Amino acid sequence: MSPSLRLLTTLLLAVALFNPNGSRAAEADEAPLRKAVALYASFDEAVRLDFGQGEPVPGTRSVDPDDKKKFVFEKGFDAKLFRTLPGKGIAGGCLEAGPLPPRNGRLFFSAKGNVAYRKAAGWGGAFSVWVNTDPDQLLKTPFCDPVLITQKGFNNGSIWAHFNDAKPRALQAGTYPSIPDGTEPVPEDDPKAPLTRLKEPGFKEGDWHHLALTWDRFNTGQRDATHTLYIDGKKIGELKDYEVGMDWDLEQARVYFAVNLIGRLDELAVFNRSLTADEVAVLHRKPGVLQALKQRR
């Protein structure tokens, strides 16, 4: 055996001894990410939770037909407007949404037990989702939120990612603090607004794109909150040195999804802590990385 071949054999043996099973090492690296999941819906077989707390079948919030200033919350949803498409997702099946529900209807899961909210202490979290739509051609309403976590509304104690009403539409992510009743929120076009923006995402129907928003140090009472928006594993922007406080009653707060969406949604997850850039990269690189959680509900 030549010296060079002998050296190569020695190196390969050393690698094998140090890491006898590469797949197991990868699984170990992914374990903390899966452990951080609080809510997960694969949409493989049905529109329902695979992992999380509360009612597994989403409910529907709609405008009250008798008082347009109020909302009604009902169990279940219209299966003609929201359905699964087996084998058509980024990993397994996916949710297809459209046409739009009447009375501004939107699907939700409970936030209680699924969002790591703490009223008087710093807390963080993240959400991750895959979206397939053309925001400039398919969407029919001024705003479309793939994910919206709130009790009252998107501009009063809320965490969200949405396509706005610009032409072309921008993709924005915001973490708006709760404000007293009667107080006007900071407009989205104000440079001081607590959001990050990608002006022209360029999404087209048929293409899957990964969205992730991660946040930390909410409800500290200090100007130290952060959030970071990632699209397709790349950091788009971040919020720093901002005070963000959510004044929620978790019994009334909800995780809304596919709000005003015409298109497809897949692999929805909410995490009980902030995620690192490397963890977001794993979610993008391995779309099915959370599917092991389907066995745990």
C-alpha positions in Angstrom: 0.0 0.0 0.0 1.4 3.4 -1.0 2.0 6.0 1.8 -0.7 8.3 0.4 -3.3 5.5 0.3 -2.3 4.4 3.8 -2.8 7.9 5.0 -6.3 8.2 3.4 -7.3 4.8 4.9 -6.2 6.0 8.4 -8.1 9.2 8.1 -11.3 7.4 7.0 -11.0 5.0 9.9 -10.6 7.9 12.3 -13.7 9.6 11.0 -15.7 6.4 11.3 -14.5 5.8 14.9 -15.3 9.4 15.8 -18.7 9.4 14.1 -19.8 5.8 13.5 -23.3 6.8 12.4 -23.6 10.2 10.6 -27.4 10.0 10.5 -27.6 9.6 14.3 -25.3 12.7 14.7 -27.6 14.7 12.5 -30.6 13.6 14.5 -28.9 14.6 17.7 -28.3 18.1 16.3 -32.0 18.4 15.3 -33.3 17.1 18.7 -33.1 20.5 20.5 -35.0 22.1 17.6 -37.8 19.6 17.8 -37.8 19.9 21.6 -38.5 23.6 21.3 -41.7 23.1 19.3 -44.9 24.1 21.0 -47.3 23.8 18.1 -47.0 21.9 14.8 -49.3 21.2 11.9 -48.0 19.2 9.0 -51.3 19.3 7.0 -50.3 16.0 5.6 -53.6 14.1 6.1 -55.9 16.7 7.6 -56.3 20.3 8.6 -55.5 19.8 12.3 -52.7 19.9 14.9 -50.2 17.2 14.9 -48.5 18.4 18.1 -49.7 21.1 20.6 -52.2 22.0 23.2 -56.0 22.6 22.9 -58.5 21.6 20.3 -56.7 19.9 17.4 -59.2 21.0 14.8 -58.9 24.7 14.1 -61.8 27.1 14.8 -63.1 30.0 12.8 -63.3 33.6 13.8 -65.7 35.8 11.7 -67.3 39.2 11.9 -70.6 39.1 13.8 -73.4 39.4 11.3 -75.5 41.4 13.8 -72.7 43.7 15.0 -69.8 44.3 12.6 -67.7 45.7 15.5 -67.7 42.3 17.1 -66.4 38.8 16.3 -67.9 35.3 16.7 -65.7 32.3 17.4 -66.9 28.9 16.2 -65.6 25.4 16.4 -64.5 23.8 13.1 -64.1 25.3 9.7 -65.6 25.1 6.2 -63.9 22.2 4.5 -64.8 23.6 1.1 -62.5 26.5 1.7 -59.6 24.8 3.5 -58.5 21.4 2.5 -55.4 19.2 2.4 -53.6 18.2 -0.8 -51.8 14.9 -0.2 -48.3 14.8 -1.6 -48.4 18.4 -2.9 -46.6 20.1 0.0 -43.0 21.0 0.6 -43.0 17.9 2.8 -45.9 15.5 2.4 -49.3 17.1 2.0 -50.2 20.8 2.5 -53.1 23.1 3.2 -54.8 24.7 0.2 -56.8 27.9 1.0 -59.4 29.6 -1.2 -61.8 31.0 -2.1 -62.0 33.4 0.8 -64.4 32.7 3.7 -67.4 35.0 4.3 -67.4 37.7 6.9 -63.6 37.9 7.0 -63.4 34.4 8.4 -60.0 33.1 9.5 -58.7 29.9 11.0 -57.0 29.6 14.4 -55.5 27.4 17.0 -55.4 28.3 20.7 -52.3 30.3 21.9 -52.7 28.9 25.4 -50.0 26.2 25.9 -48.7 26.9 22.4 -47.0 30.3 22.8 -44.4 30.9 25.6 -46.1 34.2 26.8 -45.2 35.5 30.2 -46.8 38.8 31.2 -44.2 40.1 33.7 -40.9 38.6 32.4 -38.8 38.5 29.3 -39.9 35.8 26.9 -39.2 34.7 23.3 -40.4 32.4 20.6 -40.5 31.9 16.9 -42.7 30.7 14.1 -41.9 28.9 10.9 -44.1 28.2 7.8 -43.9 27.4 4.1 -46.0 29.5 1.7 -46.8 28.9 -2.0 -48.7 31.9 -3.6 -48.3 34.8 -5.9 -49.1 37.8 -3.7 -49.5 40.2 -6.6 -51.8 38.0 -8.7 -53.7 35.7 -6.4 -54.4 37.7 -3.2 -57.8 39.6 -3.2 -57.6 41.6 0.1 -55.4 44.5 1.2 -53.5 42.2 3.6 -52.7 38.5 3.9 -51.2 37.0 7.0 -49.6 33.5 6.7 -49.3 33.7 10.5 -50.8 36.1 13.0 -50.6 35.6 16.8 -52.7 38.1 18.8 -55.6 38.6 21.1 -57.1 41.8 19.8 -55.6 42.7 16.4 -52.5 42.9 14.3 -51.6 46.5 15.5 -52.3 45.9 19.2 -50.3 43.2 20.9 -49.4 41.0 17.9 -46.7 39.0 16.2 -47.2 38.4 12.5 -45.9 38.1 8.9 -48.0 39.5 6.1 -48.2 40.7 2.5 -49.2 44.3 2.6 -51.3 46.5 0.3 -48.5 48.0 -1.8 -48.0 47.4 -5.5 -46.0 45.2 -5.7 -46.8 43.8 -2.3 -44.1 43.8 0.3 -43.6 41.0 2.8 -43.5 42.4 6.3 -43.1 40.9 9.8 -44.1 42.8 12.9 -44.1 42.6 16.7 -46.5 45.3 17.7 -46.8 46.0 21.5 -50.2 46.2 23.2 -51.5 49.8 23.4 -54.2 51.4 25.6 -57.7 51.5 24.1 -58.1 54.7 22.0 -54.4 55.0 21.2 -53.3 54.9 17.6 -50.6 52.4 16.7 -47.5 53.5 14.8 -48.3 53.4 11.1 -46.6 50.7 9.1 -44.9 53.2 6.8 -43.4 55.0 9.8 -39.6 54.3 10.2 -40.2 53.7 13.9 -42.8 51.0 13.3 -41.7 47.7 15.0 -41.5 45.7 11.8 -39.0 44.5 9.1 -39.7 44.5 5.4 -38.8 42.9 2.1 -40.1 45.3 -0.5 -40.4 42.9 -3.4 -40.3 39.2 -2.4 -41.0 38.1 -6.0 -43.0 35.0 -5.0 -44.7 33.1 -7.8 -47.5 30.5 -7.8 -46.0 27.0 -7.7 -42.9 28.0 -5.8 -42.5 27.2 -2.1 -40.8 29.8 0.2 -39.9 29.5 3.9 -40.8 32.2 6.3 -39.5 32.4 9.9 -39.8 35.1 12.5 -37.9 34.7 15.8 -38.2 37.1 18.8 -36.8 37.6 22.3 -36.9 39.7 25.5 -40.6 40.7 25.3 -42.3 42.1 28.4 -39.1 43.2 30.1 -40.1 46.8 30.4 -36.9 47.8 28.7 -35.9 48.8 25.2 -34.1 45.5 24.6 -36.6 43.5 22.5 -35.5 41.9 19.3 -37.0 40.1 16.3 -35.4 38.8 13.2 -37.1 37.9 9.9 -35.8 35.1 7.7 -36.9 34.2 4.2 -35.6 31.0 2.6 -33.1 30.7 5.4 -31.6 34.2 4.8 -31.8 37.0 7.3 -33.8 39.8 5.8 -33.9 42.3 8.7 -34.1 42.7 12.5 -35.7 44.9 15.1 -33.4 46.1 18.0 -33.6 48.3 21.0 -37.4 48.5 21.1 -39.8 47.9 24.0 -42.3 45.2 23.2 -44.9 44.2 25.8 -47.9 42.0 25.1 -50.9 42.3 27.4 -52.7 39.1 26.6 -55.3 36.9 28.2 -54.0 33.6 26.8 -57.5 32.2 27.1 -58.5 34.7 24.4 -55.2 34.9 22.3 -55.0 32.8 19.2 -52.6 31.6 16.5 -54.2 32.5 13.3 -53.0 31.1 10.0 -53.7 31.4 6.2 -55.5 34.7 6.9 -56.9 35.9 3.5 -54.6 33.5 1.8 -55.3 32.2 -1.7 -52.7 29.6 -2.2 -50.9 26.9 -0.1 -49.4 26.6 3.3 -47.3 23.9 4.9 -45.3 22.8 7.9 -46.7 25.4 10.4 -44.7 25.5 13.7 -44.5 27.8 16.8 -41.6 27.5 19.1 -41.3 28.1 22.8 -38.0 30.0 22.5 -36.1 32.2 20.1 -34.3 30.3 17.4 -30.7 30.7 16.2 -29.8 31.5 12.6 -28.4 27.9 12.3 -31.7 26.4 13.5 -33.7 28.5 11.0 -31.3 27.3 8.3 -32.1 23.7 9.3 -35.9 24.3 9.0 -35.3 25.7 5.5 -32.8 23.0 4.4 -34.8 20.1 5.8 -38.5 20.9 5.3 -39.6 17.7 7.0 -37.4 17.9 10.0 -40.4 18.3 12.4 -42.4 15.4 11.0 -41.2 13.1 13.8 -43.5 15.1 16.1 -46.6 13.6 14.3 -46.3 10.5 16.6 -46.4 12.4 19.8 -49.8 14.0 20.1 
